[in-house]
Each structure stands twice: as structure tokens, then as C-alpha cells.
């Protein structure tokens, strides 16, 4: 353990998700020891981020405008909405360049253990978006874990409407993975999602 401000800096870095004690220490030492690194820019960004960043009024994506760049893009397919848990999921899907519809960010997943129910998510705003019947497909792209599955099941029952197709992202074996290392759920999903060779 270090003394004073250095330990405070390590502790602050350690509060970030995915940063363990060693990573926090490395980051703090980088800031302290690297004379070429000026932390002023990061300090300015951190102090103003809460004032300048907001959530898109339409989809819930993180943006610095009232409407995000995706919702403002008229070239996208207005008949499709992909429902995700978090804004970072939108970026992951966008990197594939396979999807050209719009998104809806729930802001989490149903998790009774954590006290998160359907009313804590952006489900009512999703229903508002679907009210005009212009959307013909909703793709549920929640995480393939217990909370994501609970959310997907809840949404699939809620979204039963005439003319609305509700789909779920396929899940199964990762490319390059070995069958012997796959768990039963993943292998079962791979069998359920099998398709015909074309």
C-alpha cells in the first residue's frame, strides 16, 4: 500500500469496471512517472462529462446531442429495431456492419436479485415506439446469461402484436472453439440454432 495521493489515485482507478488492483497501480504509476503525459485533458473531460453527455431521447444511446447519430440517420431501415441492454452493445453490433436498422437501449436487464424489474428499464418507451405499426421486426439482442434470457422472455411475451415479428439473436458455438470446452447450454443452443447448408 502506498501513501497519500498516490494511493488515492490507485483507489480511484480501481473503482472502474474491469480494472483490478494491479491494473489500477499500473495506470497510477503511468500518470505519476510519465513526464510526457499531461493529465489536464483527461481531468477536463472527467469534470465536464456529466454536463455534456446525455442519452438519446429516441433510443437511449449515449450522445452529446438530444438525438444520437444513428437515430438521425435517414438511410437506416425504419422497419427494424434491435433491442440491447447497454449502449456498449450498440457499438459491438455496429462493428459487424451487418445491421442497418435502429436500436433501443433498455439500460440494463431484468434482475430480481439486484432489484431491477421491467419498470426500471426503458420498456415503456419501446412500446411507445412500436405504437404506430411502422416497425415490422424487433430483434432482441440481450446478453445470453440469466438476466438477459429473463429480459428476452419478458419482451417476447409483451411484444406479441399482429404484423410484428420478434426474433432473438442466434447463439451457440464461437468460431474457433472446440466442442469439448463448450458448456451444455451453449452446445444446446448451437443445436437449436442449426441451419441448412445452402
VOPAGU-2260 file (C-alpha; in pm, 1 decimal, decimal comma):
REM VOPAGU-2260
SITE   aa  ch    i         X         Y         Z
SITE  UNK   A    0       0,0       0,0       0,0
SITE  UNK   A    1     124,1     345,1     -89,4
SITE  UNK   A    2      80,0     669,1      94,8
SITE  UNK   A    3    -136,2     970,6      34,5
SITE  UNK   A    4    -235,2    1092,3    -307,9
SITE  UNK   A    5     -74,3     804,5    -499,7
SITE  UNK   A    6    -286,5     551,0    -309,7
SITE  UNK   A    7    -593,0     771,0    -361,3
SITE  UNK   A    8    -525,9     765,8    -736,5
SITE  UNK   A    9    -483,1     386,5    -735,1
SITE  UNK   A   10    -808,9     352,5    -540,2
SITE  UNK   A   11    -994,6     573,6    -789,3
SITE  UNK   A   12    -868,3     377,4   -1090,3
SITE  UNK   A   13    -963,1      58,5    -907,2
SITE  UNK   A   14   -1327,3     169,0    -892,4
SITE  UNK   A   15   -1355,2     147,6   -1272,3
SITE  UNK   A   16   -1513,9    -172,2   -1408,5
SITE  UNK   A   17   -1265,6    -432,1   -1529,4
SITE  UNK   A   18    -971,0    -267,5   -1352,9
SITE  UNK   A   19    -812,8    -485,4   -1087,1
SITE  UNK   A   20    -558,3    -377,4    -825,1
SITE  UNK   A   21    -254,8    -438,4   -1048,6
SITE  UNK   A   22    -403,7    -252,9   -1344,5
SITE  UNK   A   23    -503,2      36,8   -1119,2
SITE  UNK   A   24    -149,9      51,2    -984,4
SITE  UNK   A   25      -1,7      44,6   -1336,6
SITE  UNK   A   26    -229,2     324,8   -1451,3
SITE  UNK   A   27    -144,8     538,3   -1148,2
SITE  UNK   A   28     228,4     482,5   -1195,6
SITE  UNK   A   29     196,6     574,2   -1563,5
SITE  UNK   A   30      38,0     907,1   -1471,8
SITE  UNK   A   31     296,6     975,4   -1199,9
SITE  UNK   A   32     612,5     862,7   -1381,6
SITE  UNK   A   33     548,6     961,5   -1743,9
SITE  UNK   A   34     656,3    1324,2   -1776,9
SITE  UNK   A   35     527,4    1341,0   -2136,2
SITE  UNK   A   36     171,0    1259,4   -2028,3
SITE  UNK   A   37     -37,4    1562,3   -1936,1
SITE  UNK   A   38    -345,9    1458,3   -1735,1
SITE  UNK   A   39    -506,9    1800,7   -1781,4
SITE  UNK   A   40    -716,8    1693,3   -2082,4
SITE  UNK   A   41    -848,1    1385,9   -1900,4
SITE  UNK   A   42    -921,9    1595,5   -1593,5
SITE  UNK   A   43   -1120,7    1843,6   -1803,1
SITE  UNK   A   44   -1314,3    1564,2   -1973,8
SITE  UNK   A   45   -1397,6    1392,9   -1646,8
SITE  UNK   A   46   -1514,8    1714,6   -1486,2
SITE  UNK   A   47   -1749,0    1806,4   -1773,5
SITE  UNK   A   48   -1870,9    1466,9   -1895,1
SITE  UNK   A   49   -2182,3    1457,5   -1677,8
SITE  UNK   A   50   -2290,1    1800,1   -1803,8
SITE  UNK   A   51   -2230,4    1735,2   -2173,5
SITE  UNK   A   52   -2321,7    1369,7   -2224,8
SITE  UNK   A   53   -2686,2    1270,9   -2233,9
SITE  UNK   A   54   -2899,4     985,6   -2357,8
SITE  UNK   A   55   -3072,1     994,0   -2696,0
SITE  UNK   A   56   -3439,5    1083,6   -2649,9
SITE  UNK   A   57   -3539,7     817,7   -2902,2
SITE  UNK   A   58   -3325,0     509,4   -2841,9
SITE  UNK   A   59   -3138,8     574,6   -2516,3
SITE  UNK   A   60   -2790,6     563,0   -2671,0
SITE  UNK   A   61   -2517,4     779,2   -2517,3
SITE  UNK   A   62   -2479,9    1100,2   -2716,4
SITE  UNK   A   63   -2377,4    1461,6   -2685,7
SITE  UNK   A   64   -2696,1    1565,6   -2868,6
SITE  UNK   A   65   -3065,5    1512,6   -2789,7
SITE  UNK   A   66   -3082,1    1264,9   -3080,9
SITE  UNK   A   67   -2789,7    1032,0   -3149,7
SITE  UNK   A   68   -2622,2     990,1   -3487,4
SITE  UNK   A   69   -2787,0     653,2   -3551,4
SITE  UNK   A   70   -3141,4     780,1   -3490,5
SITE  UNK   A   71   -3063,1    1084,3   -3707,6
SITE  UNK   A   72   -2950,0     865,7   -3999,6
SITE  UNK   A   73   -3237,6     850,4   -4250,7
SITE  UNK   A   74   -3055,9     580,1   -4451,6
SITE  UNK   A   75   -3125,9     317,5   -4186,6
SITE  UNK   A   76   -3416,0      71,0   -4210,7
SITE  UNK   A   77   -3708,3     215,1   -4009,1
SITE  UNK   A   78   -3890,4    -120,3   -4002,5
SITE  UNK   A   79   -3635,2    -280,6   -3767,9
SITE  UNK   A   80   -3544,7    -214,5   -3405,4
SITE  UNK   A   81   -3270,8    -407,0   -3228,5
SITE  UNK   A   82   -3320,3    -410,9   -2850,9
SITE  UNK   A   83   -2999,7    -419,7   -2644,3
SITE  UNK   A   84   -2918,1    -390,0   -2275,7
SITE  UNK   A   85   -2648,5    -122,5   -2281,5
SITE  UNK   A   86   -2504,7     142,2   -2516,3
SITE  UNK   A   87   -2182,7     -58,8   -2549,3
SITE  UNK   A   88   -2388,7    -337,0   -2712,4
SITE  UNK   A   89   -2486,4     -97,1   -2992,0
SITE  UNK   A   90   -2120,1     -34,6   -3067,2
SITE  UNK   A   91   -2047,9    -409,0   -3074,2
SITE  UNK   A   92   -2328,3    -468,7   -3326,2
SITE  UNK   A   93   -2229,7    -166,6   -3535,5
SITE  UNK   A   94   -1875,5    -306,4   -3570,3
SITE  UNK   A   95   -2017,0    -610,4   -3754,7
SITE  UNK   A   96   -2163,2    -386,9   -4030,4
SITE  UNK   A   97   -2442,9    -645,7   -4065,9
SITE  UNK   A   98   -2732,6    -449,9   -3921,5
SITE  UNK   A   99   -2877,5    -131,2   -4071,6
SITE  UNK   A  100   -3189,7     -72,9   -3862,3
SITE  UNK   A  101   -3240,2     131,8   -3548,7
SITE  UNK   A  102   -3176,8      44,5   -3183,2
SITE  UNK   A  103   -3342,0      63,7   -2844,8
SITE  UNK   A  104   -3122,4      62,3   -2532,3
SITE  UNK   A  105   -3300,4     -76,9   -2226,7
SITE  UNK   A  106   -3047,2      48,9   -1974,5
SITE  UNK   A  107   -2993,0    -292,7   -1817,7
SITE  UNK   A  108   -3164,7    -628,0   -1779,1
SITE  UNK   A  109   -3429,3    -774,4   -1550,6
SITE  UNK   A  110   -3254,2    -896,3   -1236,7
SITE  UNK   A  111   -3470,7    -963,4    -928,9
SITE  UNK   A  112   -3158,3   -1031,1    -719,2
SITE  UNK   A  113   -3036,6    -677,1    -791,8
SITE  UNK   A  114   -3384,7    -531,9    -750,9
SITE  UNK   A  115   -3420,7    -448,3   -1122,0
SITE  UNK   A  116   -3763,9    -514,0   -1266,4
SITE  UNK   A  117   -3929,2    -429,0   -1600,2
SITE  UNK   A  118   -4036,4     -86,6   -1471,1
SITE  UNK   A  119   -3670,9       5,6   -1413,2
SITE  UNK   A  120   -3587,1     -41,4   -1781,8
SITE  UNK   A  121   -3679,6     162,3   -2089,8
SITE  UNK   A  122   -3953,7     -82,0   -2191,4
SITE  UNK   A  123   -4241,9     168,4   -2190,3
SITE  UNK   A  124   -4054,1     393,4   -2436,0
SITE  UNK   A  125   -4000,9      87,7   -2659,6
SITE  UNK   A  126   -4375,4      23,2   -2657,1
SITE  UNK   A  127   -4435,0     388,2   -2749,5
SITE  UNK   A  128   -4200,2     349,4   -3047,9
SITE  UNK   A  129   -4392,4      43,5   -3165,0
SITE  UNK   A  130   -4736,2     206,9   -3135,4
SITE  UNK   A  131   -4751,7     343,8   -3491,6
SITE  UNK   A  132   -4701,5      -2,5   -3654,0
SITE  UNK   A  133   -4418,1     114,5   -3882,7
SITE  UNK   A  134   -4179,8    -134,1   -3719,6
SITE  UNK   A  135   -4221,9    -487,6   -3855,4
SITE  UNK   A  136   -3936,5    -664,4   -3672,9
SITE  UNK   A  137   -3791,3    -635,6   -3324,6
SITE  UNK   A  138   -3461,3    -816,5   -3272,7
SITE  UNK   A  139   -3393,8    -898,2   -2909,4
SITE  UNK   A  140   -3017,2    -884,7   -2856,5
SITE  UNK   A  141   -2986,5    -914,0   -2480,2
SITE  UNK   A  142   -2691,7   -1097,8   -2327,4
SITE  UNK   A  143   -2705,7   -1479,7   -2327,0
SITE  UNK   A  144   -2699,3   -1500,8   -1946,1
SITE  UNK   A  145   -2969,6   -1549,1   -1683,7
SITE  UNK   A  146   -3070,4   -1181,7   -1670,6
SITE  UNK   A  147   -3057,0   -1139,3   -2048,3
SITE  UNK   A  148   -3269,3   -1450,2   -2100,9
SITE  UNK   A  149   -3524,6   -1331,4   -1844,9
SITE  UNK   A  150   -3544,0    -995,9   -2022,3
SITE  UNK   A  151   -3574,7   -1160,2   -2364,4
SITE  UNK   A  152   -3854,3   -1388,8   -2242,2
SITE  UNK   A  153   -4040,8   -1097,9   -2085,6
SITE  UNK   A  154   -4010,7    -889,0   -2403,3
SITE  UNK   A  155   -4110,3   -1175,4   -2634,5
SITE  UNK   A  156   -4436,3   -1215,8   -2442,6
SITE  UNK   A  157   -4500,1    -842,7   -2420,8
SITE  UNK   A  158   -4436,8    -777,9   -2790,8
SITE  UNK   A  159   -4695,5   -1016,3   -2933,7
SITE  UNK   A  160   -4871,1    -791,9   -3187,3
SITE  UNK   A  161   -5022,4    -856,0   -3528,7
SITE  UNK   A  162   -4771,5    -778,4   -3803,7
SITE  UNK   A  163   -4473,3    -765,3   -3566,6
SITE  UNK   A  164   -4203,0   -1028,7   -3598,4
SITE  UNK   A  165   -3998,3   -1078,0   -3279,4
SITE  UNK   A  166   -3662,6   -1251,3   -3322,5
SITE  UNK   A  167   -3369,6   -1334,2   -3095,4
SITE  UNK   A  168   -3003,7   -1328,4   -3192,8
SITE  UNK   A  169   -2873,7   -1678,0   -3257,3
SITE  UNK   A  170   -2630,6   -1810,7   -3003,1
SITE  UNK   A  171   -2409,8   -2115,5   -2989,0
SITE  UNK   A  172   -2052,0   -2216,7   -3050,3
SITE  UNK   A  173   -1791,3   -1948,7   -3107,0
SITE  UNK   A  174   -1585,4   -1962,4   -3424,4
SITE  UNK   A  175   -1259,6   -2139,5   -3349,5
SITE  UNK   A  176   -1397,2   -2305,4   -3035,4
SITE  UNK   A  177   -1369,6   -2675,8   -2952,0
SITE  UNK   A  178   -1680,4   -2882,3   -2872,6
SITE  UNK   A  179   -1518,1   -3039,1   -2568,6
SITE  UNK   A  180   -1489,6   -2699,4   -2398,4
SITE  UNK   A  181   -1846,7   -2587,4   -2467,4
SITE  UNK   A  182   -2089,2   -2591,0   -2176,0
SITE  UNK   A  183   -2422,7   -2772,1   -2205,6
SITE  UNK   A  184   -2630,5   -2455,9   -2254,8
SITE  UNK   A  185   -2407,3   -2324,8   -2534,8
SITE  UNK   A  186   -2399,7   -2661,4   -2708,5
SITE  UNK   A  187   -2777,1   -2696,1   -2671,8
SITE  UNK   A  188   -2826,5   -2351,0   -2826,6
SITE  UNK   A  189   -2599,3   -2448,1   -3113,3
SITE  UNK   A  190   -2824,3   -2747,2   -3186,1
SITE  UNK   A  191   -3141,2   -2537,5   -3161,1
SITE  UNK   A  192   -2999,5   -2272,1   -3394,3
SITE  UNK   A  193   -2864,4   -2511,2   -3657,3
SITE  UNK   A  194   -2934,9   -2424,5   -4019,5
SITE  UNK   A  195   -2932,7   -2598,7   -4354,7
SITE  UNK   A  196   -2625,0   -2573,1   -4573,6
SITE  UNK   A  197   -2701,9   -2363,8   -4880,4
